[in-house]
């Protein structure tokens, strides 16, 4: 039952090139930075990423992006990363943009074993009708466009069918975890981490504080250990602020 591994490098060593990864975090909050860096050091490439966003140019998933290790990403927001925009517009990466609530529900459904669901989000837009550019050609024309999705009426309102997401691996960050893989998040740093943990076939968690089984209050556990296969202790993780705003106050 002891799921701990000694290093982040060991934790991600078996992730192959071409794998699909669900990666927790929101902006730079709650991201599994140590695991991402270990994946970068391993040289793993052709990764299919599912994450709310792709970090910034030199941090988070942005370091894999800058090294051309990501071939496809499903995300809801990509506005903080200039290299991401450049690769997308140049036709170097495939991007599936998804409404944020829909993305979270697709991950939740995948973790719960639900293959698909209907939602009103995206009805009447390219999300439902198809034609959203997923990949461009170098000349700016559309190489791959999103397909049209099934739309049905329920109670006089239209809903679009969205498919669940599962991933080969999930990388998540938690404030506290025990050796059995039970995880506790620090407030908003939970964000997409719990959803990704459930959606991954193999989930790897980096934890700031590692405790023994029985030390966590069962009522405060956010992700049960049944969803987690590996735990690595990262006691002093680097944490950055995505946008630092300061104000000069004069008397």
ZAMARGU-4260 file (C-alpha; in steps of 0.2 Angstrom, whole numbers, plus 5000, padded with zeros to 4 digits):
<rodrens>
0) 5000/5000/5000 | 5015/5012/5002 | 5014/5022/4986 | 5029/5034/4989 | 5043/5035/4977
5) 5060/5044/4981 | 5061/5057/4967 | 5050/5065/4954 | 5061/5058/4941 | 5057/5041/4947
10) 5039/5045/4947 | 5038/5050/4929 | 5051/5038/4922 | 5039/5026/4914 | 5029/5039/4905
15) 5032/5036/4886 | 5033/5048/4872 | 5015/5050/4864 | 5006/5048/4881 | 4991/5058/4886
20) 4992/5068/4902 | 4979/5077/4913 | 4989/5090/4922 | 4981/5099/4937 | 4983/5118/4941
25) 4975/5134/4936 | 4987/5147/4930 | 5002/5144/4941 | 4991/5140/4956 | 4993/5121/4961
30) 5003/5116/4947 | 5014/5100/4949 | 5030/5109/4944 | 5042/5096/4951 | 5034/5083/4940
35) 5033/5094/4925 | 5052/5098/4927 | 5056/5079/4929 | 5047/5075/4913 | 5056/5089/4904
40) 5073/5082/4910 | 5068/5064/4904 | 5066/5071/4887 | 5048/5064/4885 | 5040/5071/4869
45) 5025/5071/4858 | 5014/5073/4873 | 4995/5076/4872 | 4991/5087/4887 | 4974/5090/4895
50) 4975/5105/4907 | 4966/5121/4910 | 4980/5131/4903 | 4998/5129/4897 | 5008/5139/4910
55) 5018/5154/4905 | 5033/5154/4893 | 5046/5149/4906 | 5036/5140/4919 | 5024/5126/4922
60) 5019/5117/4906 | 5027/5131/4896 | 5044/5123/4898 | 5038/5108/4889 | 5029/5119/4876
65) 5045/5129/4873 | 5055/5113/4870 | 5042/5107/4857 | 5038/5092/4868 | 5019/5095/4867
70) 5010/5090/4851 | 4992/5093/4856 | 4983/5102/4870 | 4965/5102/4876 | 4963/5118/4887
75) 4951/5132/4891 | 4963/5146/4891 | 4980/5150/4883 | 4981/5169/4884 | 4997/5170/4896
80) 5009/5161/4884 | 5016/5170/4869 | 5025/5154/4863 | 5009/5145/4864 | 5001/5157/4852
85) 5015/5157/4840 | 5016/5138/4839 | 4997/5137/4837 | 4996/5151/4823 | 5011/5143/4814
90) 5003/5126/4814 | 5016/5118/4825 | 5003/5112/4838 | 4985/5106/4839 | 4974/5115/4851
95) 4956/5110/4856 | 4949/5124/4865 | 4935/5120/4877 | 4923/5130/4889 | 4931/5129/4906
100) 4915/5122/4915 | 4914/5109/4901 | 4932/5104/4902 | 4930/5101/4921 | 4915/5091/4918
105) 4923/5081/4904 | 4937/5076/4917 | 4924/5073/4931 | 4914/5061/4919 | 4930/5052/4914
110) 4934/5049/4932 | 4917/5043/4935 | 4916/5031/4921 | 4903/5041/4912 | 4906/5041/4893
115) 4897/5057/4888 | 4885/5070/4894 | 4874/5085/4887 | 4877/5103/4891 | 4870/5120/4885
120) 4887/5127/4885 | 4893/5130/4867 | 4876/5128/4858 | 4875/5139/4843 | 4894/5142/4842
125) 4908/5133/4833 | 4910/5122/4849 | 4894/5113/4844 | 4893/5117/4825 | 4911/5112/4821
130) 4924/5122/4811 | 4934/5128/4826 | 4953/5128/4820 | 4962/5114/4829 | 4978/5115/4819
135) 4983/5128/4806 | 4994/5126/4790 | 5010/5136/4789 | 5001/5148/4777 | 4987/5152/4789
140) 4974/5141/4782 | 4965/5128/4793 | 4973/5111/4792 | 4961/5102/4805 | 4945/5109/4811
145) 4933/5103/4825 | 4919/5091/4820 | 4901/5095/4823 | 4893/5088/4838 | 4876/5080/4842
150) 4864/5093/4848 | 4847/5087/4856 | 4832/5096/4864 | 4827/5093/4882 | 4813/5103/4890
155) 4813/5115/4875 | 4831/5119/4876 | 4846/5113/4865 | 4861/5104/4873 | 4877/5098/4865
160) 4884/5081/4868 | 4902/5082/4875 | 4913/5066/4877 | 4922/5062/4893 | 4941/5063/4895
165) 4952/5050/4902 | 4971/5051/4901 | 4985/5038/4902 | 4993/5048/4916 | 4988/5062/4928
170) 5000/5074/4936 | 4994/5083/4952 | 5000/5094/4966 | 4993/5093/4984 | 4997/5102/5000
175) 4996/5085/5011 | 4996/5067/5006 | 4999/5051/5015 | 5008/5035/5009 | 4992/5027/5003
180) 4989/5041/4991 | 4975/5051/5000 | 4977/5069/4996 | 4972/5086/5004 | 4973/5102/4993
185) 4975/5120/5000 | 4960/5129/4996 | 4959/5136/4978 | 4975/5126/4974 | 4964/5111/4972
190) 4956/5118/4956 | 4958/5105/4942 | 4969/5093/4953 | 4955/5082/4960 | 4947/5081/4943
195) 4963/5076/4934 | 4968/5064/4948 | 4952/5054/4945 | 4953/5055/4926 | 4971/5047/4925
200) 4973/5029/4923 | 4989/5031/4932 | 4990/5046/4944 | 5006/5053/4951 | 5004/5066/4965
205) 5018/5078/4972 | 5014/5083/4990 | 5022/5097/5000 | 5019/5087/5017 | 5020/5068/5018
210) 5011/5060/5033 | 5008/5042/5038 | 4992/5033/5035 | 4979/5037/5048 | 4985/5055/5051
215) 4973/5063/5039 | 4955/5066/5045 | 4945/5055/5033 | 4932/5069/5032 | 4944/5081/5025
220) 4952/5070/5011 | 4949/5078/4994 | 4955/5063/4984 | 4955/5046/4991 | 4970/5035/4988
225) 4961/5023/4976 | 4964/5036/4963 | 4982/5038/4966 | 4996/5026/4961 | 5012/5036/4966
230) 5016/5049/4978 | 5032/5059/4979 | 5037/5071/4993 | 5042/5089/4987 | 5044/5098/5003
235) 5048/5116/4997 | 5041/5118/4980 | 5044/5134/4970 | 5029/5144/4969 | 5027/5159/4957
240) 5014/5173/4955 | 5007/5173/4938 | 5004/5192/4938 | 5011/5203/4951 | 5003/5220/4954
245) 5010/5233/4965 | 5004/5250/4970 | 5014/5265/4976 | 5006/5273/4990 | 5011/5291/4994
250) 5007/5301/5009
</rodrens>
